Amino acid sequence: MTTFNRKIYNELLHWKQTADGKRALLLKGARRVGKSTIVEAFARNEYQSYILIDFSRASRQTIDLFNDVSDLDFLFLQLQMIYKVELHARKSVIIFDEVQLAPPARQAIKHLVADRRYDYIETGSLIGIRKFTEKIVIPSEETIIEMHPMDYEEFRWALGDTVSIPLLKKSFEKRQPMGDAVCRKMLRDYRLYMLIGGMPQAVNEYLESNHFVRVDEVKRTILSLYDADMRKIDATGRASMMFSNVAAQLSHGGGRFQVSNAIDYQRAENILPVLEDMKASMMVNVAHHCDDPNVGMSLTKNLKKFKLYLNDTGLFVTQIFRDKRAVDNVIYEKLLRDKLEANLGYLFENVVAQTLRAIGDDLFYYTFPSDTSNHHYEIDFLISRDNKICPLEVKSGGYNTHPSLDAFAGKFSSRIKDKYLICTKDWQKDKDVTLLPVYLAQFL
């Protein structure tokens, strides 16, 4: 499979240059986001030699080496003999792939780093690391980096396009409309990203076959792996039922995730540990209700009120149509041209959630009752910028009306920096609300 250019490579390089062997690197992320691929490419490019120990298929002999690290000379000699690689002091790196499967190796990091001979990179999912390493001493000598599916710019790079995103960024910074024709072209390009998603395996299949059915089959395989992982998180099946219910609940018009609709006789307060493990798996993105919107939203996070999104919108599309054997080209083509007869606002909401997580934002939303009716307003996302908050409302069309944003501004005007309606129209201002095309959300 092609090794795609990923922004996280620069983060790995920064770690190598600044840590100088004093800290290991832990790269965490959901399965199939490309952790192993990028780490091995980094090791190949930036070191004289490397050893990659994949603990999902390493021999018992290799794993048992880490039960006793009192003699590191012996350990390194054995690894070089097993992998037939010569290690060089301060010029080699040892990769612990799927490190959660070898708790003694994870614990050994403390002593290996103290030795300072080589660099160390660990990869794995955080939920696996937590569950399999509960009884060991967790090393503090490490830098932790999160890896997400490919963002839109990385997707365009994969397609050979290095021009569009810098031009979009200039448009965002200058707050200039691009014109209807350009906007339609940008939306079509962006919908392609939404349909395929950012899983490297799915992107690779699209580039090789240019066939949506084959791409969909790849994504179904990944979803099956995620289903299996959810059952590892919670053997009772609650995590799996919630995971498979994400698209269905978002399609019902917003509002918080109704646990009782996904799991019989369960309430939100009963599944909080399961939800925390699902969030740690990075297979889902969790947005919590913020009870008092202000800078420092995590201080008023409501654990019992939340919304769930999939970590990748391409997977989300496949989950929507998972009742079919495979999503045929007709459905993909209609989605691509925005001709499918369905309200797919929740699809745009999922991709905005994915985008915000990729640029480093935690997810929060806010609901509040109308003063004049039984209606409730909802702000889809809240983000902090410059000691202020920015409310975001997401719509799949143009929408020049924005009652939720207006009502929110009435309640919290002194706390607000900018208000955004993220939609499919060109950039424009409607009084103090910015109508922002969805493909520009990456620059928020």
N, C-alpha and C positions, 0 to 999 in steps of 0.2 A: 504494500500500500504506500502511496505517496506520503512523504513527510512534509506537512504543510508548515508555512511560516506562521508562527504564533507569537503574540506579544509577550507571553510569559517568558520567552527565551531571554529577554533583556532583564527580567527580574532574577532569573537564574544567574545571569552574568554578574549582576550587582551583588548577589549573595557571595559568589566566588571571590570577587574582588575585595569585598569589605570584611567577610568573615575570616579569610586567610587561614582556614583550617580550624578556627576556634569554635565554630558552630556547625553542626550538621544541618541539612535542609530536609524538611518534611513537606512534600508536595501532596496535598490532599484534594480529592475530588471524586465525583461519581464515576462509576465504571464507564468505559468507552469514550471518555472526553479527550483522550490522547496523552495521558500522563507518561506512560512507559515510552511512547514513541519520542516525545520531545526530550525526555531525560536522556535517552540513549543517544539521540542526535547531539545534544549538548555535550555529553561525555566524549563522543567521537571527535567533535570539533575543538573542544577547549582543553583536552588533556592529552598527555603522551600515550596513556593507556588507561583502560578501565575494565572492571569486572562487574557484570550484571548478574546478581543472584535473584532469580525469580522464585520466590518461596512457594508459589502455587504449583511448581513442578520440580523443585530442588530435591535432591536425594536426601534420604534420612541421614546419611553420612555428613552431608554439608550442613544440614540444620543442627545436628548434634554438636558441631564444632563450637557453637555459640553458648553451649551449656557451661563451658569453662573458658573464661578469657583471661586467666591468670598468666598465661604465656602467649603474648601476642605474636612473638616471633614464630612460634609453632603454628598459630592460626593463619598468619599471612602466608607462610610457606605452603600449608595445605591448600589454601584457596588458589594460589598460583599454580599448583600442581593439578588441581581438579579442573580449573578453567583454562589452563595452558596459556596464561597471560602473565607477563612480567610486570610487577608493580614498581614504580619509581617514587621515592620520597618527594612529597609536595608537588608531584607532577601526575599523580594518578588519582582516580576516584573509584570508590566501591558503591554500587547501587544496590539497595535493598528494595526490590520490587515486590509489591503485595506484602509489606512488612508485617501487617496485622496477623498474618498466618504463622509468624515465628516470634512469639513473645520474647524468648531469650535474646534474639538478635536485636530487637527493639531496645531491650534493657541494656545491651552491650554498648550502645551508642555512647553512653557517658564515658566509658573507659577508652573506647576507640578514638573519640575526639580528644581526650586528654593526652593521648599518645602523639597526636599531631602529625603522624607520618603521611596520612592520606586524607582526602576529602570524602564525605559520605552524604549520599542522597537517599532518602526514603520515599517511597510512594505507597499510597493506599487510601482507602476510604476511611473517613474519620469514625464512622459508626463501627466499622470492623476493628479499627485500632482501639476504640474504647471497650468494645465487648471482649476482645481476645486478650487484652493486656491489663485487665482490672487488678491482677495480683502481682504486678511487677512494678519496679521503680521507673517512673516515666522520666526520660532524660530532659533536663532543662536546657541543655546546650544545643539548641536547634532553632532554626528560623522556620516558621510555618507560612506556607503560601497556598492560597486556594486556586484551583484551576477549574474554569467553567467551559461549557461548549464554545465553539468558535463564535465570536461576535460577527457583526455584519461586515466590518472592515476586513477581518480575516477571511471571511467567505468570499469577498470580492477579490482579495489577493489570490485565493485558490482558483478563481475563474480567470486570472490573468489581468485583473483590472486594478491598477495602482493609482488611478487618476480620480475616480469618482468621489471617494471619501474626502480627500483634501479639498476638493471643490465644494462639497456639501458643507464642510466645516467653515469655509470662508463665507458661504451664504448664511450660515447660522450666526457667525460673529458679526456680520454686517447687517443682519436682520433685513435681508433683501428678498423679495419674492423672486422666484425663478421663472415664472410663467407657466401657464396651464400645460403646454405641450411637454416641457421638461419635467414638470411635476408628475404627469401621467407616466412618463418613462421611468422616473425614479421609483414610483409606486410599484410598477410592474416588476422592476428589478428586486425591490424589497420583498414583494410577495413571493418571489422565487425562493428567497432566503427563508421566509416563514414556512414555506411548504417543505423544503428539504431539511432545514434546520442546520445546527452547527456541530452535529456529531461527525467527526472526521471520516468514519466508515461510510456514512450516508453520503457525504459530500464526494468522497472518492468514487462511490458507485455511480453517482450522477455524472461525474466527469468521464468515467469509463464507458457507461452504457447510454447516457442521455435518455434514460427510460424510467418514468416515474414509478411504475409497478415494481421494478427491481429495487429502487430506492425505498419504496414502502416496505418491501420484504425485509430489507436490512433493518429498518426502524422497528418492525414487529419483533425481530429477533432481540433487539436491545430492550424493548418493552418487556419481553418474556424474561430476560435476565433481571430486569428491575423488579418484576413481580416476585421472582425467586428470592431476590435480596430482601424484599419487604417481608417475606415469610421468615427470613433469618432474623430480621429485626424483632419480629413479634410472632411467635409460633402459633398464637391463637388466630391469626389471620386478620386482625383488626387493621394493621398497617396496610396490608394488601388490599383490603376492601376500601379503605380511604383513598389509596393511590389510584385504584381503578375507577373511582367516583369523581375525580377532579374535573374532567371535562363536563360530565353530566351536571354537576352542581354549578359550575360557572355559566353554563348555557341557560340556566334558569333565571338569568337577569341580575346577577350580582348578589350582594349580601354575603354574610359570613357563611362559612362551611357548616352545614347542618350535620353533625355527627350522627344523630338518630336516623337520618335518611340513608346513611351509608352502612351503619351497624345497628342492628336491632337492639333496643333496650340499653343503649349507651348514650351518655351525655359527655359534653366537652371536658368537664372536670375529671372524668374517669380515664381519659386517654392522653393526658398531658405528657406522661413519660414516653409514650409511644410517639406522640407528635415531636417531641424533642429529638428522639432518635431518627425520625424521618427527616427532620431538618438537617441533622448532622450528616446524614447519608448524602446530602446534596443532590438527590434525585428529584426533590421537590423544592420549590421556593415558598416560604411561608410569610404571609403578610399579617401582622398583628394589628388589632385595633388600638389606636392611640387615644386614651381617654381625655387627655388634655394637650391638644396640638401646640407644641412649642419646641424650641431647640432643646435637645436632650429628650427626644421622644421615647427612648427606651425606658426612661424613668416612670412613664405612665402607660407602659405596654400592658394590654389586657390579655393575659395568657389564654383565657377561655373564649375569646372572640378572635377568629382568625379566618383567613382565606388561603386556599392552596392553589399553586400553579405548578406545572411541570417545569423542570429545569431547562427544557429545550422545546421550542415551539414546533419544530418539525415532528418530534415525538407526540406533541399535543394533537397535531392534525391527524396523525395515525390513530391515536386513541379515540378521537371523535368518531372515526369511521371504522372502528375495530370490529364491528359486527359483520362487516363484509369480509370475504375471503382475502381480498387485496383491493386497495383503493385504485380503481382503474384510471387511465389517462384522462377520461372525460371529466371526472371529478376534479383532478388536479388542474386541468386546463381551465375549468370554470372558476376554480378558486383563484388561479393566476390572473384571470381576466375580470375578477370580481363579478361573475355572472351566476354564482350559485345562489339559489333561492333559499337563503337562510340568513338570519341575523348573526353575523360572525363577529360581533363586537367583542365577545369574550376571547376570540383568537388574538385580537389586537391587544387586549388587556394582558394576556399571557406573555406576548412578546415584549411589552413594555416592562413587565416584571422581570423578565430575563435580562433585558437591557440594563435596568437599574442595578441588578445584582452584579452584572459584569463590570460596571463602572464603580462598584464599591459601596453602593447604598444598601442599607437594610430596608426592609419593606414595611410600611405602615399605611393604614387607611383610617378613615374617620366617617362616622355616621352621626346624624343628629336630626331631631324632629323639626318639622315646620311649625312656626308660631301660629299659623292660620288654618292648618288642616291636620289630618292624620298622616299625611305624607312624610316620609323620611328622606332626607338628602344623604348622598354618599359622595365622598371624595375618594377616588380610586387609589391615589397614592399621595403620600406626603414626603417631601425630601427637605433636608436642611442645606441652606446655602448662605454663607456670610452672616451667621448669627440670626438668620431669619428662616422662615419656612416657605416652601413653594408647593401649593396644592396642584395636583394634576388630575384632570378628568380625561378619560379615554373614550373615544367614539370611533366607530368604523366608517362614518361618513363625514360630511362637512360640519353641519351643526353650528349655526351662528348664535343659537341660544345656549345658555349655560347657567341655569338656575342654581345648581348646586354650588358652583364657584361663586356666584353672586351672593348667595345666602351665607356661605362660609366667610367671604370677605366682610359681610356685615357683622359677623360675630368676632372676627379676629383680625381686623384690618391692621392694627399696629404690629402684628407678628409676621405679616406677609411681605416677602420680597417681590416675587413674580407669580402670576397665575397663568397656567397653561391648559389649553384644550388640545389634546393630542388627537389628530384626526387624519383624514386622507386628502385634505385640501392644501393648497399652497400657503406659504407663510403669510400671515396678515395679522393686523391688530384690530380687535373689536373693543374699543374704549381701552380699558386697562387689562384686557385678557389677550394673551398671545395664542393665536391658532397656529399650532405647530404640526407640520406633517410628521407622521410617525417615524420616518427614516431619519429625522433630525434629533430624535429623543436621545440618541447615543452621545450627544454633545452637552446634555444638561449637567 
